[in-house]
Amino acid sequence: MYPQYIRYFLIISVITDIALIAYLSTLIEEIGFFFFFLLVILLLSGTYLLYTVYKRNNRNP
């Protein structure tokens, strides 16, 4: 089982994703919608992978 810090890392990852998506949304005209969409998908998929690792290791035996 992983230590408790993975839970905090997951919370920080979600907060960082929200902040980066808010910042990138101001740059949609410069970077283009599809590149913005690609970056958002990459950010959220990384957080989802971390969430699945967290949930898999916190199951009751």
C-alpha positions in Angstrom: 0.0 0.0 0.0 1.3 3.4 -0.9 1.8 6.1 1.8 -0.8 8.8 2.4 1.1 11.4 0.3 -0.3 9.9 -2.9 -3.7 11.2 -1.9 -2.3 14.7 -1.4 -0.5 14.4 -4.8 -3.8 13.6 -6.4 -5.5 16.6 -4.8 -2.6 18.9 -5.9 -2.8 17.4 -9.4 -6.5 18.2 -9.7 -6.0 21.8 -8.5 -3.1 22.2 -11.0 -5.2 20.8 -13.8 -8.0 23.3 -13.1 -5.5 26.2 -13.0 -3.8 25.1 -16.2 -7.1 24.6 -18.1 -8.2 28.1 -17.0 -4.9 29.6 -18.2 -5.0 27.7 -21.5 -8.6 28.8 -22.1 -7.3 32.3 -22.4 -4.9 31.3 -25.1 -7.4 29.4 -27.4 -7.2 32.0 -30.1 -3.4 31.9 -30.2 -2.8 28.1 -29.9 -6.0 26.9 -31.7 -8.9 24.9 -30.3 -7.7 21.4 -31.3 -4.3 22.0 -29.6 -6.1 23.3 -26.5 -8.3 20.2 -26.6 -5.2 17.9 -26.9 -3.5 19.6 -23.9 -6.6 19.3 -21.8 -7.0 15.6 -22.7 -3.4 15.0 -21.8 -3.7 16.8 -18.4 -6.9 15.0 -17.5 -5.6 11.6 -18.5 -2.6 11.9 -16.3 -4.8 12.8 -13.4 -7.1 9.8 -14.2 -4.1 7.4 -14.3 -3.0 8.7 -10.9 -6.6 8.2 -9.6 -6.7 4.6 -10.8 -3.4 3.8 -9.1 -4.7 5.4 -5.9 -8.0 3.5 -6.0 -6.3 0.2 -6.9 -4.0 0.4 -3.9 -6.7 1.5 -1.4 -9.0 -1.5 -1.9 -9.8 -3.5 1.2 -8.1 -7.0 1.0 
